[in-house]
Amino acid sequence: MFGGMGNMGNMAGMMKKVQKLQGEMKKMQEDLKTQTVEVSAGGGAVKIVMNGDKQVQSLTIDPAAVDPQDVEMLQDLISAAVNESIKKVDDMMATEMGKITNGLGLPPGMI
């Protein structure tokens, strides 16, 4: 009859863990916003620095890459650099998230 009380205690403990985890995740997300990744494309013709909030901080284009006869190539280089920057930010976030959730024993994708 009183077996349910133990489950309530476990639930309260789990809720505290979840609240702590949420706090850690929020702090991590705030910290990541200040970190940056740098990516270059076309052998350094295009360079992008992006923060953890996926905002481009700087974009550098080598003047030699600006060919009025081949604007399409420059567009492709910029697109490739932006996409790679986003991937690097996602990877950085996944790595940091893994550090927080590693000890919880949750199946992948739960958080």
Secondary structure by P-SEA (a helix, b strand, c coil): caaaaaaaaaaaaaaaaaaaaaaaaaaaaaaaaacbbbbbcccccbbbbbccccccccccccccccccccaaaaaaaaaaaaaaaaaaaaaaaaaaaaaaacccccccccc
